[in-house]
Amino acid sequence: METLIPITSLYAALLAIYFVVVSVRVSLARGKTKISIGDGDNAFLLRRIRVQGNFAEYMPLALLLLLLAELQGLGSLWLHGAGALLLVGRLCMLYGLEYASVPGRVLAMVCTYIPIIAASGYLLLMSGFGG
């Protein structure tokens, strides 16, 4: 059976696996630090929580925009580029927060913002608001 949205489906599945991995890392950190609620002012746990939280803050919107763009006919090369950037961005965020790397975090946000802005622009053009 052929899916109507194969590209978004691919990146949604890959990002979901990533989310489970970072969520398990939070759980393991909670076990290690014996902090079950909040971060207890523990920098190690806080960094892990923020990797998970940053994903939860940005990826639902990014995937929704990717889905809408795919349904509106955006080309597969553009969709794969956006999906790949989202994945690279998540890995950069993981690195940037885990190792307190400002350049990693900046790169992560650039890799997140570009697909969001590009898909938004495309959808605005397709809706007739872009010109």
N, C-alpha and C positions, 0 to 999 in steps of 0.2 A: 504494500500500500504506500502510495506516495503522499508525503506531507505537503501542505500548501505553503508552509513557511520553514523550509529546511535549514536556512542559514540562521535565523533567529533561534530555532530549536537547538541547533548545534551549540551556539554560544550560551544559551540559557542552561543547557545540560552541563557544559564545562564549568560555567560559573557557579552552578548549584553544587557541583562536586567541590570546587574551591571553597565555597561557603561552609560546607560540612567540615572540611579540613580545618579551617580557621576556627570554627565553633568548637571542635574537639580540642584544639590547642588551648582555647579559653577554659574549657572544662578541666583539662590536665593542669593548667596553671592554677586554677582554683584549688584543685586537690593538693598540689605542691605547696601552695601558700596557706592552705586551710582557711581561705576567705570565700565564703559561700555567697555573700551578697555584697554588691558594690566592689570597690577596688581596694579598700582598706589602706589607702595612700601607698600602695605597693606599685612602684613604677613598672616592674616586670609584668604584673597582671594588667595594669592600666594599658600598657602598649598592646597587649594581646586583645583586650576588650575593644580598643580603638580600631584595630584592623578589622574586627568583626563589625563594629558599629559603622565604620566608614563604608563598608560594603553595603550594609542595610540601608544607609542613607542615599547612596547614589545608584546602585545597580537596578533597583526596580524601575526607576524612571528611565535609565539608559536602555534597559531591555524593552520597555514599553515603546520607546521611540524607535528602536531598531525594528521591532515588530511592525509598527505602523508604517515605517519607511519601506519595509519589505512588502507589505500588503499594497502599498501605493506604487510599487514597481521599481524601486531603486535598484540599480544594477548589482549583480552579485559581487563584483570586485569591490565596490564601495562598501557593501554590507560586510564582507569578510574583513576589509580594512578596519572598519569600525569595531567589529567584534574582536579582532586581534588586538587593537589598541586597548579595548576594555580589559582583556586578559592581561596584557603587559602591564597596564596600570595597576591592576590588583597585585601582581607580583612585585611591582615597584613599591606599592604601599606596604606590603608585608615586609619587604626589606627595609624600607625607610623607617618604619615604626619599630621594627625589631632591633635595628642597629642605630637608632637615632640619627638617621641620615637625612638631612634636609634636602640635598639634591634628589634622593630617592623619592621623597614625598612630593617634591615639586614635579618631578617627572610623572609620578603617579597621577597627580591632579591634571596635568596637561593631557595625559593619555585618556583621562576620563572626560574632561571638558570638550575636547575636540569632537568625539563622536556625538555627544549630547548636542553641541551647537550645530554640527553639520546635519544631523538628522532633523533637528528643529527647523533649520533653514530650508531643508528639502521639503518638509511637510508644509511649511508656510507657502513655499512656491507652488506646491501641488494644490493647496487650498485656494489659491487665487489672491492671497494677501501679499505675495512677494512682488507683485507688479501687475 
